Amino acid sequence: MPELCRFYNIVIKMIYKDDKQHHKPHFHVYYAEYEAAVGIDGELLAGNLPVNQLKLVQAWALIHEDELYAAWNKAVQGIAFGKIDPLK
Protein backbone atom coordinates (compact mmCIF):
# COMPACT_ATOMS: atom_id res chain seq x y z
CA MET A 1 0.00 0.00 0.00
CA PRO A 2 1.74 3.19 -1.14
CA GLU A 3 2.35 5.93 1.39
CA LEU A 4 0.83 9.33 0.61
CA CYS A 5 2.09 11.33 3.55
CA ARG A 6 3.58 11.16 7.05
CA PHE A 7 3.29 13.75 9.84
CA TYR A 8 3.27 13.67 13.66
CA ASN A 9 3.76 9.86 13.59
CA ILE A 10 0.59 9.55 11.49
CA VAL A 11 1.00 7.61 8.25
CA ILE A 12 -1.47 8.12 5.39
CA LYS A 13 -1.71 5.45 2.69
CA MET A 14 -3.94 4.77 -0.28
CA ILE A 15 -4.63 1.38 -1.83
CA TYR A 16 -4.83 0.82 -5.58
CA LYS A 17 -8.29 -0.14 -6.89
CA ASP A 18 -9.81 0.20 -3.38
CA ASP A 19 -13.24 1.52 -4.38
CA LYS A 20 -15.42 -1.45 -3.41
CA GLN A 21 -15.38 -1.70 0.40
CA HIS A 22 -16.22 1.85 1.49
CA HIS A 23 -17.84 3.06 -1.76
CA LYS A 24 -16.38 6.54 -1.50
CA PRO A 25 -12.98 8.17 -1.99
CA HIS A 26 -10.90 7.49 1.10
CA PHE A 27 -7.45 6.82 2.50
CA HIS A 28 -6.05 4.69 5.29
CA VAL A 29 -4.50 6.10 8.44
CA TYR A 30 -2.02 4.41 10.77
CA TYR A 31 -1.04 5.82 14.14
CA ALA A 32 0.67 3.64 16.77
CA GLU A 33 -1.66 0.65 17.23
CA TYR A 34 -4.62 2.43 15.59
CA GLU A 35 -5.86 1.99 12.03
CA ALA A 36 -8.71 3.75 10.28
CA ALA A 37 -10.24 4.41 6.88
CA VAL A 38 -11.14 8.08 6.45
CA GLY A 39 -13.12 9.62 3.60
CA ILE A 40 -11.49 12.45 1.71
CA ASP A 41 -14.33 14.53 3.17
CA GLY A 42 -13.02 13.69 6.68
CA GLU A 43 -15.66 11.11 7.62
CA LEU A 44 -14.36 8.22 9.73
CA LEU A 45 -15.45 5.18 7.71
CA ALA A 46 -13.89 2.31 9.66
CA GLY A 47 -11.51 1.68 12.53
CA ASN A 48 -10.57 4.27 15.11
CA LEU A 49 -8.04 6.91 16.01
CA PRO A 50 -7.51 9.01 19.12
CA VAL A 51 -9.59 12.20 18.92
CA ASN A 52 -6.61 14.55 18.52
CA GLN A 53 -5.08 12.51 15.71
CA LEU A 54 -8.45 12.24 13.93
CA LYS A 55 -8.80 16.03 14.08
CA LEU A 56 -5.28 16.44 12.66
CA VAL A 57 -6.08 14.02 9.84
CA GLN A 58 -9.38 15.77 9.07
CA ALA A 59 -7.67 19.17 8.95
CA TRP A 60 -4.89 17.75 6.75
CA ALA A 61 -7.49 16.22 4.40
CA LEU A 62 -9.31 19.55 4.09
CA ILE A 63 -6.08 21.35 3.21
CA HIS A 64 -5.03 18.68 0.69
CA GLU A 65 -8.46 17.82 -0.72
CA ASP A 66 -7.54 18.48 -4.38
CA GLU A 67 -4.36 16.43 -4.11
CA LEU A 68 -6.23 13.60 -2.40
CA TYR A 69 -8.87 13.44 -5.12
CA ALA A 70 -6.15 13.45 -7.79
CA ALA A 71 -4.37 10.57 -6.01
CA TRP A 72 -7.68 8.71 -5.58
CA ASN A 73 -8.54 9.03 -9.27
CA LYS A 74 -5.16 7.56 -10.18
CA ALA A 75 -5.31 4.85 -7.49
CA VAL A 76 -8.68 3.45 -8.60
CA GLN A 77 -7.26 3.11 -12.11
CA GLY A 78 -4.15 1.37 -10.77
CA ILE A 79 -1.90 4.29 -11.75
CA ALA A 80 0.97 5.34 -9.49
CA PHE A 81 0.49 8.58 -7.58
CA GLY A 82 3.03 10.76 -5.80
CA LYS A 83 3.39 11.71 -2.18
CA ILE A 84 1.69 14.75 -0.69
CA ASP A 85 3.95 17.23 1.08
CA PRO A 86 2.42 17.80 4.55
CA LEU A 87 3.89 21.31 4.74
CA LYS A 88 2.19 22.70 1.65
N, C-alpha and C positions, 0 to 999 in steps of 0.2 A: 504494500500500500504506500504510494508515494507521499512524502511529506510536503505539505504546503507552506507551513510556517511553524516557528517555535518562539515562544516568549514566556517569561516568568515560569519556567518549567512546565508550560502547557505546550503540548505538541498537537498540531492540526494536520490531519491527513485526509485524503480523498481517494476513494476506490474507483478504479475504472469500471464502467458499465454497471454502476450501483444504483440503478433507478427503479428497481422492482420492490425492495423491501419497504421503504418509507414513502415512496410515491411522490416525493418532492425533492427539489435540490437541497442537498445537505452535505455536511462534512463530519468527520469523526474526530473526537477530542480525547486526548489522553493526558491525565494529570495524576501522578503518583499511582495509587491503586484504582483510580476512577477511570471509567470509560463512558463516553456518551456520543450519541448522534444528535447533531444540532442542525436545524434548518438554516439556510442562508438568511432567512428572515429572523433568526434568533430563537425560534421555538425549540425547546428541548423535546426531541422525538423519542429517544430511548436512552436508557442508562441514567447515570447521575453524576453530578459534580458538586463540590462545595459551592455554596452561594456566591462567595466572592469570585471564584474562578469562573463560574457561569456568567456573572455580570461582565467580567473582563472579556470573555469570549464573545458575548453578545455585542459589546461595544466595538470590539475588533471587527466583527462581521459587518456591523453597520458602516464602519469606516471603509472596509474593503469589499463592499457589496458588488461593485462592478467587476472587480478582479475575481471574486468567488464565482459569479455567474459565468464568466469567461472560462475559468478552469472547469466548472461543472459541464459546460457545453462540450468541451474537449474530452473530458473524462468519460461521459456517457457514449461517446463515439470511439473510445479506446485510443484517443490521441494524447500524447504526452503534453503535460502542462508544466509551466515553470513555478518556482516558489514565489510567495508573496512576501515582500519586505515588511516586517512589522512596524518599522519606523516611518513609513510613508503614509 
